[in-house]
Amino acid sequence: KGTDRTGKLTYSSRQKAVNHKAFHTLHSPNGTVESPGYPYGYPNYANCTWVIVAQEHNRIQLVFQGFALEEDFDILSVYDGQPSPTNLRTRLTGFQLPAPIVSTGPRLTLWLLSDYAVSGQGFKAVYEALPSYTCGNPGQLLNGMQQGSTFNIGDKIRYSCNQGYVLEGHTVLSCLATSSGTAAWDFPLPYCRADDGCGGTLRGQSGVITSPNYPQEYNNNADCTWTVLAEPGDTIALVFSSFQLEEDYDVLEITGTEGSSQW
């Protein structure tokens, strides 16, 4: 007598990975760089490189007009020169519009890598070759205004925020000559935060962090997180000029690569 048997087999198919690889060399004094398919999404397994080459003694300014990559998985690496680890300027991911980037020499390299699933709109950036006597446009502020339209050595740019927003950083940026014979802004681009908000992501070589309403008292039930991002290989130093919290009840926690501490 036979015995009835039943079984269930689950199967799935996997699409063969297609590596979308491309290499572009751009020699024009100005132009546009876009991820493939922008703004409708870049392909999975993208591996695209753009090398922007300017004339000798010039630098290159890159200004992003759109940016949306799958955070932490799809990466745009920017190299100050040839694409080597020592030249890595920054690694960009997520949905925040990056600040303008200015190279130190006549070559700038962008390298886009995406993984096997999920993509964003991609990115669009315009580039321009800069003579040695100009700093380039430091960038516009979200919810703010820029005063000044020339960016050469000796020029100053003033920033302010729209009503309901507070400026974090320096109000005035000055274009200064550098020891290497080029020009650079003396401070990083500031940003505007909501007057009743707190926290945010901070970039640049220096900046200021204050608790809400400082030097007045901060609000009850405040929950603020500031993320400070530095260039690869750099370290971050925090120097407190004033500190007063309700003891045992209000806490400032500082977290880094070597664990956290509470104050």
C-alpha positions as CSV (number, residue, x, y, z in Angstrom):
1,K,0.0,0.0,0.0
2,G,1.4,3.3,-1.0
3,T,1.7,6.3,1.3
4,D,0.6,9.7,0.1
5,R,3.2,12.3,0.4
6,T,3.0,16.0,-0.2
7,G,5.7,18.6,-0.4
8,K,6.3,22.3,-1.0
9,L,9.2,23.7,-3.0
10,T,10.0,27.4,-2.9
11,Y,12.1,28.8,-5.6
12,S,13.1,32.2,-6.8
13,S,15.0,33.6,-9.7
14,R,17.8,36.1,-9.5
15,Q,18.4,38.6,-12.3
16,K,22.0,38.5,-13.5
17,A,23.9,41.5,-12.2
18,V,24.7,44.0,-14.9
19,N,27.6,46.3,-14.2
20,H,26.9,49.8,-15.6
21,K,30.4,51.0,-16.0
22,A,31.4,54.3,-17.6
23,F,34.4,56.6,-17.7
24,H,34.3,60.3,-18.8
25,T,37.0,62.9,-19.1
26,L,35.8,66.5,-19.3
27,H,38.1,69.2,-20.6
28,S,35.6,72.1,-21.0
29,P,36.2,75.1,-18.7
30,N,32.6,74.7,-17.5
31,G,29.9,72.1,-17.8
32,T,27.5,69.7,-16.1
33,V,27.9,66.3,-14.5
34,E,24.9,64.1,-14.0
35,S,24.4,60.5,-12.8
36,P,23.0,58.2,-15.5
37,G,19.3,58.5,-15.8
38,Y,19.0,61.7,-13.7
39,P,16.5,62.7,-12.4
40,Y,14.6,59.4,-12.9
41,G,17.1,57.2,-11.0
42,Y,20.5,55.7,-11.7
43,P,20.9,52.0,-12.4
44,N,21.9,49.3,-9.9
45,Y,25.6,48.2,-10.0
46,A,26.6,51.6,-11.4
47,N,30.3,52.2,-11.6
48,C,30.8,55.6,-13.1
49,T,33.9,57.9,-13.1
50,W,34.1,61.5,-14.2
51,V,37.5,63.3,-14.4
52,I,37.4,67.0,-14.8
53,V,40.6,68.6,-16.1
54,A,41.3,72.3,-16.1
55,Q,44.3,74.3,-17.4
56,E,47.4,74.4,-15.3
57,H,47.3,76.8,-12.3
58,N,43.5,76.7,-12.4
59,R,41.2,75.0,-9.8
60,I,37.7,73.5,-10.3
61,Q,34.6,74.5,-8.4
62,L,31.8,71.9,-8.3
63,V,28.3,73.1,-7.3
64,F,25.5,70.5,-6.7
65,Q,22.0,71.4,-8.0
66,G,20.4,68.1,-7.0
67,F,21.5,65.1,-4.9
68,A,19.7,62.0,-3.8
69,L,21.5,58.7,-3.3
70,E,20.5,55.6,-1.3
71,E,22.0,56.5,2.1
72,D,25.0,54.5,3.2
73,F,24.8,52.1,0.2
74,D,25.3,54.3,-2.9
75,I,28.3,56.5,-2.7
76,L,29.7,59.4,-4.7
77,S,33.4,59.8,-3.8
78,V,35.1,63.1,-4.8
79,Y,38.9,63.1,-5.2
80,D,41.1,66.2,-5.3
81,G,43.2,65.0,-8.2
82,Q,43.6,61.4,-9.3
83,P,41.3,58.8,-7.7
84,S,43.6,57.5,-5.0
85,P,43.0,57.0,-1.2
86,T,45.4,59.9,-0.4
87,N,43.4,62.3,-2.6
88,L,39.9,61.4,-1.2
89,R,38.2,64.7,-0.5
90,T,34.8,63.5,0.7
91,R,32.3,60.6,0.4
92,L,28.7,61.8,-0.3
93,T,25.5,59.8,0.3
94,G,21.9,60.5,1.3
95,F,19.6,63.3,0.4
96,Q,21.2,66.5,1.7
97,L,22.5,68.9,-0.9
98,P,26.3,69.0,-0.5
99,A,28.2,72.3,-0.1
100,P,30.2,73.5,-3.1
101,I,33.6,71.8,-3.5
102,V,36.8,73.6,-4.8
103,S,39.8,71.6,-5.8
104,T,43.3,72.6,-4.9
105,G,44.6,71.8,-8.4
106,P,43.5,71.5,-12.0
107,R,41.9,68.0,-11.6
108,L,38.8,66.8,-9.8
109,T,37.5,63.2,-10.0
110,L,34.0,61.9,-9.2
111,W,33.3,58.2,-8.7
112,L,29.8,56.8,-8.3
113,L,29.2,53.3,-7.0
114,S,25.7,51.9,-6.4
115,D,24.7,48.5,-4.9
116,Y,22.3,45.8,-6.2
117,A,19.0,47.4,-5.1
118,V,17.2,50.7,-4.5
119,S,18.3,53.9,-6.0
120,G,17.5,57.6,-5.6
121,Q,17.1,60.3,-8.2
122,G,20.9,60.7,-8.5
123,F,22.8,63.9,-8.7
124,K,23.4,66.9,-10.9
125,A,26.3,69.3,-10.5
126,V,27.8,72.1,-12.5
127,Y,31.5,72.7,-12.6
128,E,33.7,75.7,-13.5
129,A,37.4,76.3,-13.9
130,L,38.6,79.0,-11.4
131,P,41.6,81.3,-12.0
132,S,44.0,81.5,-9.1
133,Y,42.6,84.9,-8.0
134,T,39.1,83.8,-7.3
135,C,37.5,81.8,-4.5
136,G,34.4,80.9,-6.4
137,N,30.8,81.2,-5.2
138,P,30.7,79.7,-1.7
139,G,27.1,78.7,-2.1
140,Q,23.5,79.7,-1.4
141,L,21.7,79.1,2.0
142,L,18.6,77.1,2.3
143,N,16.1,79.6,4.0
144,G,18.6,82.4,3.7
145,M,20.1,85.1,1.5
146,Q,23.5,86.0,0.1
147,Q,24.7,89.5,-0.4
148,G,27.6,90.0,-2.8
149,S,28.1,88.8,-6.4
150,T,31.9,88.9,-6.9
151,F,34.2,86.2,-5.4
152,N,37.8,87.4,-6.0
153,I,40.6,88.1,-3.5
154,G,39.5,90.9,-1.2
155,D,35.8,90.4,-1.8
156,K,33.3,89.7,1.0
157,I,30.0,87.8,1.1
158,R,27.4,88.5,3.7
159,Y,24.7,86.0,4.7
160,S,21.4,86.4,6.5
161,C,18.5,84.1,7.3
162,N,14.8,84.5,6.5
163,Q,12.3,85.3,9.2
164,G,11.9,82.4,11.6
165,Y,15.5,81.1,11.1
166,V,18.7,81.7,12.9
167,L,22.2,81.8,11.3
168,E,24.7,79.3,12.6
169,G,28.3,80.1,11.6
170,H,30.0,83.3,10.4
171,T,27.9,86.1,8.9
172,V,30.7,87.4,6.6
173,L,33.1,85.4,4.5
174,S,36.2,86.9,3.0
175,C,38.1,85.7,0.0
176,L,41.8,85.6,1.0
177,A,45.0,84.8,-0.9
178,T,46.7,81.6,0.3
179,S,50.4,80.8,0.7
180,S,50.1,78.4,-2.2
181,G,49.3,81.2,-4.6
182,T,45.5,80.6,-4.9
183,A,42.5,82.0,-3.1
184,A,40.1,80.5,-0.4
185,W,37.3,81.6,1.8
186,D,38.3,82.2,5.4
187,F,35.3,80.4,6.9
188,P,33.0,77.6,5.9
189,L,29.5,78.3,4.6
190,P,27.0,79.0,7.4
191,Y,23.5,77.6,7.6
192,C,20.1,78.6,8.7
193,R,18.2,76.6,11.4
194,A,14.6,77.0,12.5
195,D,14.4,79.5,15.4
196,D,12.5,77.0,17.5
197,G,14.5,74.0,16.4
198,C,17.8,72.5,17.4
199,G,20.3,70.1,16.1
200,G,21.5,69.5,12.6
201,T,24.4,68.3,10.5
202,L,27.5,70.5,10.5
203,R,30.3,70.5,7.9
204,G,33.4,72.6,7.4
205,Q,36.6,73.2,9.2
206,S,35.2,75.1,12.1
207,G,31.8,76.2,13.5
208,V,29.8,77.0,16.6
209,I,27.2,74.9,18.5
210,T,24.9,76.4,21.0
211,S,22.0,75.1,23.0
212,P,18.5,76.5,22.0
213,N,18.0,80.1,23.1
214,Y,21.6,80.4,24.3
215,P,22.6,82.4,26.4
216,Q,19.1,82.3,27.7
217,E,17.8,79.0,29.2
218,Y,17.0,76.1,26.9
219,N,13.5,74.7,26.8
220,N,12.1,71.8,28.8
221,N,11.9,68.4,27.1
222,A,14.6,69.5,24.6
223,D,16.0,66.6,22.5
224,C,18.7,67.9,20.1
225,T,21.3,66.0,18.1
226,W,24.2,67.7,16.3
227,T,26.3,65.7,13.9
228,V,29.7,67.1,13.0
229,L,31.3,65.7,9.9
230,A,35.0,66.1,9.0
231,E,37.0,65.1,6.0
232,P,38.4,61.5,5.9
233,G,41.5,61.2,8.1
234,D,40.7,64.4,10.1
235,T,39.9,64.5,13.8
236,I,37.4,66.8,15.5
237,A,38.1,69.0,18.6
238,L,35.4,70.4,20.8
239,V,36.2,73.4,23.0
240,F,33.5,74.5,25.5
241,S,33.4,78.2,26.2
242,S,30.3,78.0,28.4
243,F,28.5,75.0,30.0
244,Q,25.6,74.9,32.5
245,L,23.0,72.1,32.6
246,E,20.6,71.0,35.4
247,E,22.7,68.6,37.3
248,D,21.6,64.9,37.2
249,Y,18.6,65.6,35.1
250,D,19.8,67.3,31.8
251,V,22.6,65.5,29.9
252,L,24.8,66.2,27.0
253,E,26.1,63.0,25.4
254,I,29.1,63.1,23.1
255,T,29.5,60.1,20.8
256,G,32.4,59.4,18.5
257,T,34.4,56.6,17.1
258,E,35.9,55.8,20.5
259,G,32.6,55.4,22.4
260,S,30.6,58.0,24.2
261,S,30.7,60.2,27.3
262,Q,28.1,62.1,29.2
263,W,28.4,65.6,30.7
